[in-house]
Structure formats: structure tokens, C-alpha cells
Amino acid sequence: MTTTSTHALSPIIRDRAGAVQPIPAAIAAITGQPLTEVSRMLWQCIEALKGLAGVNAEVSPEDACHAALHRFGYEPHRLYADERRRPFMGELLRAYAQSPGPCERLFAICESGDAFAFLGIEAAAWTGSAPTTLTALVRAGTLELDMPVRFAFTVKAYRPVPIASPDHKFLESVAIPAFALADAYNIEVMPAGWPYWNLSFPGEMTDGGPGSGATLVCGEHELLSVINDRVRLLQQADETTEELMTRLRLDRPATSSGSA
């Protein structure tokens, strides 16, 4: 497999409330569609496939995902895991790396229900909005090489499908408090090409280490989460300092009277 492709996985646009589910996140990373559109398409595909599945039968996740990716303009190319072949993640990735031809998007669902998207050394999961690397997911413990894989195939774009507009009202509802917190605590927010922002924190909100004063975030949800976490840490540090000062003030008279 060559890695000279100019394409990349897409950031996961979190334009809906609640926890991000692994399967929609992986499809969003492959297609570039926002999560609201991916969830809508998956629901439509499940409803359409119920008639083929039979009375009271369940639609398998792989069938629903295959149908959704097809509707988003992607067709399957190489099948790596199905009912007959269920390799471990490490085996799957080795076979993927050794495949001939240009780099293709790989979609994988594990027996656990976790799902991932890959493109060469790039990887995406529900745990983060921005694409990352396979190494980073392994180090974080999100992806384990001994995970049994339920279904995996590569896909190729066969027709253009417009990217749906995300839920801008929801994104604004998340961004507004993020910008308000940033303004209140002198955090500089600089656009870096939506959905990315560069954050620059004042000295009291860093640990003094290299790079702790600046970070790149992806998406409104991550923007609010990162700013909120830094503010919370600053408030906790202030509370700890105040508690220590209070103890010192209370201990001082007792020490003075004891020495007299």
C-alpha cells in the first residue's frame, strides 16, 4: 500500500448533544459528514433494511454501515473481516498495510462495538474530534491490537455526495460559552480554519512546560471542553492556595501565644 494519497480523514463534527457513538464517528471521519447527518442516514438505512431482515429480525451493524456508506458515495473494495474471518486488530492492520495499490479508507467494527477509521497511518475514533495516528490511539488505550474485529473493509468514492450542513444552532450554543470563558480568563482564541482553533493561555493557566501555553483544538465541543478544563484547574489551584493561607492565618496566633 502506498501512502502518497493527498486525501485525509475528516474531523468529526459533533453537532449534537450526548456521547459520541463509535460507529457514527468512524463513518463521519471517512465521509466528512456531520454526526447529525450520519445518524440520520444510519436510521434511514436500518428502517429500509428491516423489511429484508424479516419479522422481528435485527439489522446487523455491518449491513447498516455498508448501506450508509453507499448512500454517502462510497463503495466497498477489499473485505478484511466478516462472519467467516474475524482477525485480531493487529492482524487486520498488517494485512491492510501490505495491500497493493494506493492508500484507501478502512472502516472496522470490533466485537466490542468499538469502531475505527483508518487511512494509512491516520486513524480516527469516537474519543477525539480530530484525526490522529494509529500509534496515538494505541498509546491512549483506545485501540488494542488484540481486539477481535467483527467487520472491516476498505471503501472508494464512486460518486460525489454534497456534505450536509451541520446543526449551526447547536454549534453556536456550545461556542458561545466557550468564547465567554476565554474572554473572562484572557485566553486568546484564533481561528485556524474551521473546525480548528489555536488557543493561547496566560501564564497562570500553564504548568510552565514547553507547549503548555498553546494548543490546537478541533470543533466547538473540544473548544469548550479544553477551556473549561483549564479554568477548572486554575480555580482549584486558587482554592488550594486560599486554604493554605487560611490555615497559616489560623495557626499564627496559636504559635505566638504558645511562645509567650
Backbone bond lengths (Angstrom), bond angles and torsions (degrees), N, CA, C in turn:
res aa  C-N    CA-C-N  psi(-1)  N-CA   C-N-CA  omega(-1)  CA-C   N-CA-C  phi
1 M - - - 1.457 - - 1.516 109.78 -
2 T 1.313 117.13 124.58 1.454 120.38 176.01 1.512 109.69 -85.19
3 T 1.323 116.60 152.84 1.464 121.20 -177.34 1.519 110.84 -117.70
4 T 1.318 116.60 32.47 1.457 120.59 -177.70 1.524 112.31 -93.84
5 S 1.323 116.94 6.66 1.453 120.05 -179.79 1.519 110.64 -62.14
6 T 1.328 116.46 138.07 1.458 121.01 178.77 1.520 111.65 -85.51
7 H 1.317 117.34 -5.18 1.460 121.00 -179.23 1.522 110.12 -84.12
8 A 1.308 115.90 162.68 1.453 121.07 -179.71 1.515 109.22 -145.98
9 L 1.325 116.18 161.94 1.453 119.72 172.28 1.522 109.30 -66.63
10 S 1.305 116.06 154.06 1.461 121.29 -176.92 1.522 110.97 -95.18
11 P 1.333 116.74 151.87 1.468 118.82 171.23 1.522 110.05 -65.05
12 I 1.322 116.12 149.76 1.465 121.80 179.87 1.524 107.96 -88.46
13 I 1.319 115.96 114.31 1.458 121.42 -177.28 1.531 108.51 -86.75
14 R 1.332 115.36 106.51 1.466 121.53 -177.63 1.531 108.96 -87.29
15 D 1.304 116.84 85.72 1.455 121.19 -177.87 1.520 111.85 -107.40
16 R 1.319 116.29 32.52 1.456 121.43 176.78 1.518 108.84 -149.70
17 A 1.323 115.41 153.13 1.457 120.51 -178.76 1.526 110.96 -77.22
18 G 1.320 115.64 164.05 1.457 120.56 177.07 1.513 112.95 94.15
19 A 1.320 114.24 172.43 1.463 120.64 -179.20 1.523 110.58 -68.30
20 V 1.316 115.45 144.28 1.467 120.94 177.95 1.522 108.85 -79.87
21 Q 1.327 116.62 129.51 1.457 121.61 179.09 1.529 110.07 -88.93
22 P 1.335 117.82 143.68 1.468 120.95 -173.88 1.525 115.24 -58.84
23 I 1.333 117.83 -44.91 1.470 119.74 -174.77 1.530 112.05 -66.98
24 P 1.343 119.66 -50.64 1.466 118.16 176.34 1.528 112.96 -59.46
25 A 1.325 117.35 -35.20 1.471 120.33 -179.96 1.520 111.00 -63.46
26 A 1.329 117.34 -42.89 1.463 120.66 -179.78 1.529 110.94 -66.06
27 I 1.327 117.04 -40.67 1.463 119.89 177.85 1.529 110.39 -65.53
28 A 1.328 117.25 -38.96 1.465 120.82 177.74 1.521 111.12 -62.44
29 A 1.326 117.24 -39.46 1.468 120.66 179.81 1.524 111.76 -66.51
30 I 1.324 117.08 -32.42 1.464 121.09 179.51 1.526 111.57 -77.83
31 T 1.328 116.84 -42.82 1.460 120.91 -171.55 1.514 114.57 -94.24
32 G 1.343 117.53 -23.18 1.458 120.51 -174.76 1.515 113.07 83.26
33 Q 1.332 117.87 1.56 1.456 121.24 179.59 1.530 110.40 -77.64
34 P 1.353 118.13 144.73 1.467 119.83 176.68 1.527 110.93 -67.71
35 L 1.326 116.24 159.94 1.461 120.00 -174.77 1.522 112.94 -62.12
36 T 1.336 118.25 -33.53 1.463 118.87 178.25 1.524 110.89 -61.25
37 E 1.325 116.89 -41.10 1.459 120.61 -179.37 1.529 111.12 -71.18
38 V 1.329 116.98 -39.44 1.470 119.82 178.47 1.525 110.24 -63.36
39 S 1.326 117.12 -45.10 1.469 120.57 179.78 1.519 110.91 -63.30
40 R 1.335 116.89 -40.75 1.462 120.64 178.47 1.527 110.48 -62.53
41 M 1.331 116.37 -43.29 1.458 119.94 -178.50 1.525 111.56 -67.58
42 L 1.323 117.49 -41.12 1.457 120.39 178.05 1.528 110.75 -61.29
43 W 1.324 117.30 -41.83 1.462 120.55 179.12 1.522 110.20 -63.46
44 Q 1.324 116.74 -43.32 1.462 120.23 178.56 1.524 111.29 -60.88
45 C 1.325 116.42 -42.89 1.468 120.56 -178.96 1.526 111.28 -66.59
46 I 1.327 117.13 -40.42 1.458 120.39 178.43 1.520 110.62 -62.42
47 E 1.338 115.88 -44.05 1.465 119.65 179.36 1.530 110.75 -63.60
48 A 1.344 116.44 -39.75 1.466 119.67 -178.96 1.526 111.85 -68.93
49 L 1.337 116.46 -32.13 1.464 120.33 -177.19 1.519 113.58 -84.76
50 K 1.329 117.31 -14.34 1.463 119.71 -178.58 1.528 111.44 -59.90
51 G 1.326 116.61 -36.69 1.458 119.54 179.53 1.512 112.53 -64.86
52 L 1.329 116.71 -31.38 1.466 120.34 178.59 1.522 112.07 -81.16
53 A 1.328 115.90 -23.94 1.465 119.45 -176.27 1.525 112.25 -77.98
54 G 1.330 116.77 -19.74 1.455 119.31 -179.70 1.519 111.94 99.93
55 V 1.323 115.87 170.11 1.461 121.27 -177.52 1.526 110.08 -65.63
56 N 1.326 115.67 130.13 1.472 123.71 178.15 1.526 113.58 61.72
57 A 1.311 117.44 9.79 1.473 119.93 178.62 1.526 109.35 -85.65
58 E 1.316 115.91 148.95 1.454 121.45 179.52 1.521 110.20 -94.70
59 V 1.320 115.00 145.42 1.458 121.19 174.99 1.523 107.76 -84.40
60 S 1.316 117.19 126.89 1.456 120.62 -178.06 1.529 110.54 -69.57
61 P 1.327 117.75 149.38 1.469 120.50 178.25 1.528 112.17 -57.62
62 E 1.348 116.84 -38.61 1.461 118.92 -178.00 1.529 111.99 -66.52
63 D 1.340 116.73 -37.31 1.470 119.19 177.84 1.528 111.05 -65.99
64 A 1.328 116.08 -43.24 1.464 119.92 179.50 1.523 110.90 -64.11
65 C 1.335 117.29 -41.68 1.468 121.21 -179.61 1.526 111.02 -67.86
66 H 1.325 116.23 -41.50 1.464 120.50 178.10 1.524 110.10 -58.86
67 A 1.339 116.13 -44.68 1.459 120.28 -179.28 1.529 111.56 -66.88
68 A 1.337 116.73 -41.18 1.464 120.50 -179.51 1.521 111.15 -65.48
69 L 1.322 117.29 -44.96 1.460 120.08 178.86 1.525 110.83 -62.74
70 H 1.332 116.79 -37.08 1.463 120.29 177.60 1.533 110.61 -62.34
71 R 1.329 116.40 -43.90 1.461 120.24 179.84 1.530 111.49 -67.34
72 F 1.325 116.86 -25.47 1.466 120.48 176.79 1.527 112.36 -85.40
73 G 1.346 116.49 4.97 1.457 120.24 174.55 1.518 115.52 95.02
74 Y 1.340 117.65 19.29 1.468 120.76 -179.71 1.524 109.88 -119.37
75 E 1.324 116.13 136.26 1.454 120.84 177.79 1.526 109.71 -116.37
76 P 1.333 117.55 149.28 1.471 120.11 -178.69 1.528 111.46 -69.43
77 H 1.335 114.92 150.14 1.462 119.38 177.38 1.525 110.64 -123.98
78 R 1.332 117.15 -69.54 1.470 120.41 -179.30 1.527 109.83 -111.63
79 L 1.331 115.60 128.07 1.464 121.96 178.40 1.529 109.00 -95.90
80 Y 1.331 116.36 125.37 1.463 121.02 -177.12 1.531 112.83 -111.02
81 A 1.320 117.81 -23.36 1.466 120.34 -178.73 1.520 109.17 -151.82
82 D 1.346 115.73 136.78 1.453 122.06 176.62 1.524 107.76 -156.01
83 E 1.333 117.71 -159.89 1.465 120.40 -178.13 1.524 112.60 -62.02
84 R 1.333 117.18 -30.41 1.469 120.52 -177.54 1.519 112.61 -88.16
85 R 1.337 116.65 -27.77 1.462 120.72 -178.64 1.518 108.54 -126.97
86 R 1.316 115.36 114.89 1.457 119.66 179.44 1.530 108.61 -127.67
87 P 1.333 116.57 81.19 1.466 120.57 -176.98 1.522 111.65 -76.55
88 F 1.318 115.71 167.71 1.454 120.25 169.19 1.525 108.29 -76.93
89 M 1.318 115.78 160.53 1.458 120.29 -176.62 1.529 111.67 -58.57
90 G 1.313 117.32 -40.27 1.462 120.23 179.78 1.518 111.94 -61.78
91 E 1.341 116.55 -41.33 1.462 120.94 177.98 1.530 110.70 -65.32
92 L 1.320 115.80 -41.56 1.460 120.45 178.56 1.524 110.99 -60.29
93 L 1.325 116.96 -46.81 1.458 120.24 -176.42 1.530 112.01 -68.85
94 R 1.330 116.85 -32.49 1.466 119.21 175.50 1.529 110.53 -65.77
95 A 1.329 117.14 -44.07 1.466 120.33 178.06 1.520 110.79 -64.17
96 Y 1.310 117.06 -38.59 1.465 122.20 178.81 1.532 110.19 -63.86
97 A 1.325 116.66 -43.03 1.468 120.85 -178.99 1.526 112.11 -66.84
98 Q 1.335 116.60 -29.22 1.458 120.80 -177.37 1.523 113.56 -90.37
99 S 1.326 116.80 -1.37 1.468 119.46 -177.39 1.524 110.34 -69.28
100 P 1.331 117.44 143.35 1.472 120.54 -179.08 1.530 111.89 -77.39
101 G 1.311 114.80 163.64 1.458 119.59 174.49 1.508 113.42 87.64
102 P 1.332 116.40 -174.47 1.465 121.17 -177.57 1.523 112.30 -68.82
103 C 1.319 114.77 159.73 1.460 121.67 -179.08 1.530 110.06 -66.47
104 E 1.338 116.15 133.38 1.467 121.48 -179.48 1.525 110.34 -123.27
105 R 1.310 115.62 156.79 1.459 121.32 176.55 1.526 109.47 -70.80
106 L 1.326 115.64 131.34 1.466 121.72 179.27 1.518 108.94 -113.59
107 F 1.325 116.05 128.60 1.464 123.06 177.58 1.520 107.91 -112.08
108 A 1.331 117.74 130.16 1.463 121.24 -176.12 1.519 110.83 -138.13
109 I 1.340 115.43 133.95 1.462 122.46 173.62 1.527 107.89 -115.78
110 C 1.321 116.87 129.72 1.458 121.26 179.87 1.527 110.46 -92.21
111 E 1.336 115.57 163.86 1.459 120.58 177.61 1.528 111.01 -59.07
112 S 1.320 117.14 -28.80 1.462 122.20 -179.29 1.522 112.96 -73.27
113 G 1.334 116.98 -13.73 1.455 121.02 -175.20 1.514 112.86 99.39
114 D 1.327 117.49 -11.78 1.457 120.71 175.09 1.528 109.42 -67.27
115 A 1.322 115.85 148.34 1.460 120.41 -179.30 1.526 109.15 -137.72
116 F 1.329 115.52 149.48 1.458 121.36 -176.34 1.516 109.92 -140.65
117 A 1.327 114.41 155.15 1.455 121.65 171.92 1.520 107.67 -120.53
118 F 1.325 116.47 140.18 1.466 121.68 -179.53 1.522 109.63 -132.51
119 L 1.309 114.59 149.78 1.460 121.72 170.79 1.516 106.83 -150.04
120 G 1.335 116.37 97.03 1.455 119.47 -173.09 1.522 109.61 65.81
121 I 1.334 116.72 -126.25 1.472 120.53 178.25 1.516 111.80 -86.90
122 E 1.332 117.18 -6.59 1.460 120.42 176.84 1.523 110.38 -75.34
123 A 1.335 115.05 149.20 1.461 120.04 177.98 1.521 108.88 -148.65
124 A 1.309 115.96 153.13 1.459 121.24 178.73 1.514 109.13 -140.07
125 A 1.337 115.20 143.75 1.461 121.46 178.78 1.521 108.79 -144.79
126 W 1.303 115.95 170.22 1.463 122.99 -178.61 1.523 112.60 -68.23
127 T 1.323 118.02 -13.61 1.462 121.64 -175.26 1.520 113.75 -79.07
128 G 1.326 118.28 -12.71 1.452 120.84 -179.84 1.514 111.00 -146.68
129 S 1.330 116.41 153.73 1.463 120.06 -177.95 1.520 112.23 -81.39
130 A 1.319 117.43 -34.50 1.456 121.05 -176.54 1.526 110.88 -92.77
131 P 1.331 117.85 145.77 1.467 119.05 172.04 1.519 110.71 -59.37
132 T 1.306 115.61 147.68 1.458 120.59 179.74 1.531 107.99 -132.11
133 T 1.307 117.73 -152.11 1.453 121.01 179.43 1.526 110.12 -117.52
134 L 1.318 115.02 159.11 1.458 120.73 176.15 1.527 110.03 -57.64
135 T 1.318 116.84 -43.29 1.472 121.40 -179.79 1.518 111.26 -59.14
136 A 1.334 116.46 -42.75 1.462 120.17 -178.84 1.524 111.46 -64.64
137 L 1.331 117.86 -39.56 1.460 120.50 179.12 1.524 111.34 -67.00
138 V 1.327 116.49 -37.34 1.465 119.83 178.10 1.523 110.25 -67.19
139 R 1.333 117.34 -44.51 1.460 120.89 179.73 1.519 111.90 -62.81
140 A 1.338 116.71 -35.11 1.462 120.70 -179.78 1.526 112.29 -76.47
141 G 1.326 117.32 -12.13 1.454 120.74 -178.11 1.512 113.73 83.78
142 T 1.332 117.54 4.63 1.467 121.01 178.50 1.516 111.01 -70.98
143 L 1.313 116.27 -39.27 1.464 122.31 -178.52 1.522 108.84 -118.61
144 E 1.328 115.65 130.18 1.462 122.13 177.65 1.526 108.71 -118.17
145 L 1.306 115.71 136.62 1.462 120.12 -175.09 1.523 113.33 -71.24
146 D 1.334 117.49 -14.63 1.468 119.54 177.85 1.529 111.91 -100.11
147 M 1.340 116.88 17.47 1.464 120.23 176.17 1.534 109.29 -73.72
148 P 1.332 119.35 128.21 1.471 120.27 174.65 1.528 110.09 -69.67
149 V 1.326 115.64 133.95 1.461 121.49 -178.11 1.518 109.25 -99.68
150 R 1.323 116.00 127.94 1.469 122.03 -178.37 1.520 111.89 -84.86
151 F 1.330 115.60 -38.87 1.463 119.83 -174.54 1.523 108.77 -156.67
152 A 1.326 117.02 136.19 1.463 120.25 179.39 1.521 109.63 -157.93
153 F 1.319 115.46 134.87 1.460 119.97 173.48 1.521 109.45 -154.88
154 T 1.339 114.68 157.81 1.456 118.93 173.48 1.522 108.32 -92.96
155 V 1.329 115.12 154.84 1.457 120.51 -179.55 1.522 109.81 -129.45
156 K 1.329 114.10 152.75 1.463 121.64 176.22 1.523 108.43 -127.64
157 A 1.321 115.78 141.74 1.468 119.71 176.74 1.522 108.61 -70.91
158 Y 1.331 116.41 129.17 1.462 119.58 179.69 1.528 112.28 -117.89
159 R 1.341 116.69 -13.47 1.464 119.53 174.54 1.521 108.32 -157.26
160 P 1.337 117.89 146.52 1.470 120.26 -179.48 1.526 111.35 -74.75
161 V 1.314 115.71 134.81 1.460 122.29 175.92 1.531 107.16 -126.48
162 P 1.320 118.40 124.63 1.470 120.15 -179.09 1.530 111.86 -59.15
163 I 1.325 115.68 144.10 1.465 120.59 175.34 1.526 108.22 -75.87
164 A 1.314 116.54 127.44 1.463 121.18 -179.76 1.525 110.40 -68.74
165 S 1.303 115.64 150.50 1.460 120.68 176.94 1.521 109.19 -73.04
166 P 1.325 118.44 132.35 1.467 119.91 177.87 1.524 111.05 -71.59
167 D 1.308 116.16 172.45 1.458 122.13 177.76 1.530 108.06 -78.27
168 H 1.338 115.93 91.45 1.464 120.54 -174.63 1.529 111.89 -65.16
169 K 1.327 117.42 -32.88 1.465 119.08 179.01 1.522 111.07 -63.12
170 F 1.334 115.41 -41.33 1.468 118.30 178.30 1.528 110.50 -66.89
171 L 1.325 116.79 -43.86 1.465 119.66 179.87 1.528 110.91 -60.92
172 E 1.328 116.86 -39.22 1.467 120.16 178.15 1.526 111.11 -66.37
173 S 1.331 116.43 -36.81 1.467 119.78 -179.84 1.522 111.63 -65.42
174 V 1.320 116.81 -24.44 1.470 121.08 176.69 1.528 110.62 -87.78
175 A 1.331 116.51 -37.85 1.456 120.50 -176.36 1.517 112.57 -71.54
176 I 1.332 117.82 -35.60 1.472 120.69 -175.80 1.530 111.84 -58.68
177 P 1.334 120.59 -52.05 1.474 118.91 177.64 1.526 112.82 -65.22
178 A 1.335 117.23 -29.16 1.465 119.60 177.75 1.525 110.54 -64.33
179 F 1.328 117.00 -46.76 1.457 120.58 179.10 1.525 111.65 -67.77
180 A 1.339 117.32 -33.56 1.457 120.37 177.58 1.527 111.01 -65.12
181 L 1.329 117.16 -43.70 1.462 120.81 176.95 1.522 111.11 -63.82
182 A 1.340 115.65 -42.74 1.468 119.51 179.52 1.516 110.90 -60.54
183 D 1.310 117.54 -41.62 1.461 121.23 179.91 1.528 110.89 -66.74
184 A 1.323 116.90 -40.39 1.467 120.67 -177.73 1.521 112.39 -67.91
185 Y 1.324 117.62 -29.39 1.466 120.81 -175.81 1.530 112.49 -112.49
186 N 1.317 116.13 18.82 1.476 121.53 175.18 1.526 112.78 57.47
187 I 1.329 115.68 40.24 1.462 121.27 175.65 1.530 107.69 -94.81
188 E 1.305 116.68 125.85 1.457 120.68 -178.83 1.525 109.84 -85.77
189 V 1.321 116.18 127.43 1.463 122.40 179.23 1.525 108.02 -116.20
190 M 1.327 116.32 117.07 1.461 121.46 -178.28 1.523 109.59 -119.57
191 P 1.347 118.38 124.25 1.461 119.89 176.94 1.530 111.13 -60.38
192 A 1.333 115.34 139.62 1.465 120.70 179.00 1.525 110.36 -125.57
193 G 1.339 116.49 29.71 1.465 120.55 -175.48 1.513 109.29 90.65
194 W 1.350 115.80 103.72 1.461 119.53 -173.89 1.533 110.99 -53.42
195 P 1.350 116.02 136.52 1.466 129.71 12.64 1.527 114.69 -98.77
196 Y 1.319 118.55 30.16 1.463 121.11 -176.42 1.524 111.44 -102.46
197 W 1.354 115.10 146.42 1.463 122.49 173.73 1.526 109.16 -137.15
198 N 1.328 114.98 145.14 1.460 121.67 170.27 1.521 108.78 -96.43
199 L 1.317 116.48 129.20 1.459 121.92 177.79 1.515 109.68 -109.65
200 S 1.326 115.89 135.44 1.462 121.84 176.05 1.526 107.71 -123.42
201 F 1.338 116.52 119.16 1.456 121.80 -174.25 1.523 111.05 -99.80
202 P 1.331 117.52 145.08 1.470 120.17 174.19 1.524 110.95 -66.60
203 G 1.322 116.00 161.93 1.464 121.03 -173.17 1.505 115.09 -55.69
204 E 1.350 117.70 -36.85 1.462 119.63 -177.68 1.531 112.68 -70.87
205 M 1.343 117.20 -9.65 1.467 120.40 179.45 1.525 111.75 -105.41
206 T 1.327 117.16 16.13 1.463 121.40 177.97 1.520 109.21 -121.77
207 D 1.322 116.18 166.10 1.470 120.18 176.91 1.515 111.92 -97.12
208 G 1.330 116.15 5.70 1.457 120.20 178.96 1.515 114.41 85.49
209 G 1.312 116.67 -7.70 1.461 120.13 -179.48 1.511 111.73 -79.22
210 P 1.338 116.76 162.27 1.470 120.21 178.91 1.524 111.46 -60.29
211 G 1.319 116.34 130.62 1.453 121.31 176.92 1.512 115.67 81.87
212 S 1.345 118.29 -3.83 1.462 119.87 -178.00 1.523 112.59 -74.51
213 G 1.336 117.04 -14.11 1.458 119.84 -179.27 1.506 113.93 -89.37
214 A 1.330 118.60 -6.06 1.466 121.32 -177.64 1.522 109.41 -144.62
215 T 1.315 115.96 146.59 1.456 120.49 177.73 1.526 109.49 -155.88
216 L 1.309 115.89 154.70 1.460 123.02 176.63 1.516 108.54 -104.45
217 V 1.328 117.43 128.39 1.456 121.05 179.21 1.517 109.54 -120.12
218 C 1.330 115.38 157.18 1.465 121.94 -177.10 1.515 109.71 -123.89
219 G 1.314 116.42 118.05 1.456 120.97 175.15 1.514 113.74 88.45
220 E 1.314 115.25 155.00 1.463 121.08 -177.41 1.521 111.89 -64.41
221 H 1.324 117.51 -37.69 1.462 120.40 179.67 1.521 110.81 -62.14
222 E 1.321 117.08 -45.92 1.466 120.69 179.31 1.522 110.58 -68.33
223 L 1.327 117.26 -35.37 1.459 121.24 176.90 1.522 110.47 -57.64
224 L 1.330 116.70 -49.76 1.461 120.67 179.85 1.523 111.40 -67.30
225 S 1.330 117.45 -41.67 1.465 120.77 -177.51 1.518 111.82 -62.76
226 V 1.332 117.00 -45.86 1.464 120.68 -177.53 1.523 110.73 -66.67
227 I 1.335 116.75 -45.37 1.469 119.60 178.82 1.520 110.36 -63.29
228 N 1.324 117.54 -44.65 1.462 121.52 -179.40 1.518 111.48 -61.93
229 D 1.329 117.74 -39.52 1.468 121.21 179.12 1.522 110.95 -64.66
230 R 1.335 117.16 -42.79 1.471 120.16 179.57 1.530 110.42 -65.30
231 V 1.320 117.17 -40.98 1.465 120.50 178.82 1.522 110.28 -64.14
232 R 1.332 116.38 -42.19 1.461 119.89 179.57 1.533 111.25 -62.60
233 L 1.329 116.60 -41.68 1.462 120.12 178.58 1.524 110.90 -63.74
234 L 1.328 117.20 -39.83 1.466 120.70 178.09 1.522 110.52 -64.50
235 Q 1.330 116.55 -43.01 1.459 120.04 179.28 1.524 111.23 -64.50
236 Q 1.325 117.12 -40.00 1.461 120.31 177.57 1.519 111.13 -64.27
237 A 1.325 117.13 -39.59 1.469 120.48 177.41 1.523 110.70 -64.33
238 D 1.333 116.54 -41.31 1.464 120.18 178.31 1.524 111.31 -64.06
239 E 1.349 116.54 -41.79 1.459 120.23 179.32 1.530 111.18 -64.79
240 T 1.334 116.23 -39.67 1.464 119.82 178.62 1.510 110.88 -64.71
241 T 1.325 116.35 -42.90 1.464 120.28 178.21 1.519 111.05 -62.62
242 E 1.332 117.41 -42.28 1.461 121.49 179.85 1.529 111.08 -63.77
243 E 1.355 116.73 -39.51 1.463 120.04 178.02 1.519 111.15 -63.48
244 L 1.312 117.32 -41.52 1.466 120.56 178.65 1.518 111.48 -64.61
245 M 1.330 115.80 -42.25 1.468 119.23 179.51 1.524 110.83 -65.48
246 T 1.341 116.43 -37.01 1.467 120.12 178.07 1.520 110.67 -64.35
247 R 1.319 117.43 -42.13 1.466 120.94 177.94 1.522 111.30 -62.52
248 L 1.328 115.77 -40.96 1.460 119.50 178.97 1.523 111.18 -63.24
249 R 1.333 115.77 -40.89 1.466 118.80 179.97 1.525 111.50 -67.53
250 L 1.341 116.71 -36.12 1.464 120.03 179.27 1.522 112.05 -73.34
251 D 1.337 116.71 -34.61 1.466 120.23 -178.65 1.521 112.35 -76.18
252 R 1.318 118.05 -26.18 1.465 121.09 -173.53 1.522 113.04 -61.74
253 P 1.346 122.03 -47.51 1.464 120.59 179.18 1.521 112.82 -62.68
254 A 1.362 116.69 -38.62 1.463 119.22 -179.83 1.509 110.95 -63.60
255 T 1.334 116.98 -39.95 1.462 120.73 179.20 1.515 111.26 -65.37
256 S 1.341 115.23 -40.15 1.471 119.53 -178.56 1.517 111.41 -66.58
257 S 1.355 117.15 -42.91 1.472 119.93 -178.97 1.521 111.04 -68.92
258 G 1.341 115.69 -33.31 1.461 119.20 179.72 1.519 111.36 -67.43
259 S 1.315 117.50 -37.66 1.459 119.62 -177.95 1.509 112.06 -75.75
260 A 1.372 117.65 -22.71 1.462 120.99 178.14 1.515 109.62 -73.51
